[in-house]
Amino acid sequence: MKKADIILLIFILFLSGFLLFFKNTNDSKEDLYLVVTVDSKIVKKDLYKNMINKEINVDNKYGHNKIFVDKNGVKVVEADCKDQVCVNTKKINKAGQTIICLPHRLEVKLISEKNGIDVIVK
């Protein structure tokens, strides 16, 4: 490797680190909605910021789930299903993240009403 190659490599690494550091991520929870569905029917939909420090109990013919919302995210804290996958799933706190309880046909997700491009496919 020549001296110019090393300088170019260092520049590229510096630039990529700089871009990662200043990456424009939308961590604002102002436009996030919490949506809870059972059997693809909306049970609860509200602004995330309105639900902070609240508990949501979902009781249906499939079972019981307790969801807790705080400033750090949304978590299923209790379920009477035997596999407990939803309870063991980490908190969600960004648009597009989901917690699912298959035995109870429950889906907890955060969505953003902002229109944006997710993916461009050629």
C-alpha positions in Angstrom: 0.0 0.0 0.0 1.2 3.4 -0.8 1.0 6.5 1.4 -1.9 7.9 -0.7 -3.9 4.6 -0.2 -3.5 4.9 3.5 -4.5 8.5 3.5 -7.6 7.7 1.4 -8.5 4.8 3.7 -8.2 7.0 6.8 -10.3 9.7 5.1 -13.1 7.2 4.2 -13.1 5.8 7.8 -13.3 9.3 9.2 -16.1 10.3 6.9 -18.1 7.2 7.6 -17.7 7.7 11.4 -18.7 11.4 11.0 -21.8 10.4 9.0 -22.8 7.8 11.6 -22.3 10.3 14.4 -24.5 12.9 12.8 -27.0 10.5 11.2 -30.4 12.0 10.9 -32.5 9.6 13.0 -36.0 10.6 14.0 -35.9 9.8 17.7 -38.6 12.3 18.3 -41.6 10.6 19.8 -43.9 13.6 19.0 -45.4 11.9 15.9 -45.4 8.3 17.1 -48.7 6.4 17.6 -49.1 3.3 19.7 -51.4 0.8 18.0 -52.7 -2.3 19.7 -54.6 -4.8 17.6 -56.2 -8.2 18.2 -57.1 -10.3 15.2 -56.1 -7.3 13.0 -58.8 -5.2 14.6 -57.6 -2.0 16.3 -58.2 -2.2 20.1 -56.3 1.0 21.0 -54.7 3.7 19.0 -53.3 6.9 20.6 -50.4 9.2 20.5 -47.4 7.7 22.3 -46.8 10.8 24.3 -50.4 10.6 25.7 -49.9 7.0 26.9 -46.7 7.6 28.9 -46.9 6.0 32.4 -50.2 4.2 31.5 -51.1 0.5 31.5 -53.2 -1.1 28.9 -55.1 -4.3 29.7 -56.2 -6.4 26.7 -58.6 -9.1 27.6 -60.2 -11.2 24.8 -61.3 -14.8 24.1 -57.7 -15.8 23.6 -56.3 -14.5 26.9 -55.0 -11.6 28.9 -52.1 -9.2 28.2 -50.9 -6.2 30.2 -48.9 -3.5 28.3 -47.0 -0.8 30.0 -45.9 2.5 28.4 -43.2 4.7 29.8 -40.9 7.4 28.4 -38.3 4.7 27.4 -40.7 2.5 25.4 -43.6 0.1 25.3 -43.4 -3.4 26.9 -45.8 -6.3 27.4 -45.3 -6.9 31.1 -47.8 -9.7 31.7 -49.4 -12.4 29.6 -51.2 -15.7 30.5 -49.9 -17.6 27.4 -47.5 -20.4 28.2 -44.6 -19.4 25.8 -44.2 -15.8 27.2 -42.3 -14.7 24.1 -44.1 -11.3 24.2 -43.1 -10.7 27.8 -39.5 -11.6 27.0 -39.4 -9.2 24.0 -37.5 -6.0 24.7 -39.1 -2.6 24.8 -40.0 -1.0 21.6 -39.4 2.8 21.2 -39.1 3.6 17.4 -41.5 3.6 14.5 -41.9 0.3 12.8 -41.0 -1.8 15.9 -43.5 -4.5 16.9 -44.3 -6.9 19.8 -46.4 -9.9 18.9 -48.2 -12.5 21.0 -49.3 -15.3 18.7 -51.4 -17.3 21.1 -53.5 -14.2 21.9 -53.3 -12.8 18.3 -52.1 -9.5 19.8 -49.9 -7.0 18.0 -48.4 -3.9 19.7 -46.7 -1.5 17.3 -45.4 2.0 17.1 -46.1 3.8 13.8 -45.4 7.3 12.5 -47.9 9.3 10.7 -45.1 11.2 8.9 -44.8 10.3 5.3 -41.4 9.2 4.4 -39.5 6.9 2.1 -38.7 3.6 3.8 -37.0 1.8 0.8 -36.3 2.5 -2.8 -36.2 -0.6 -5.0 -34.9 -0.7 -8.5 
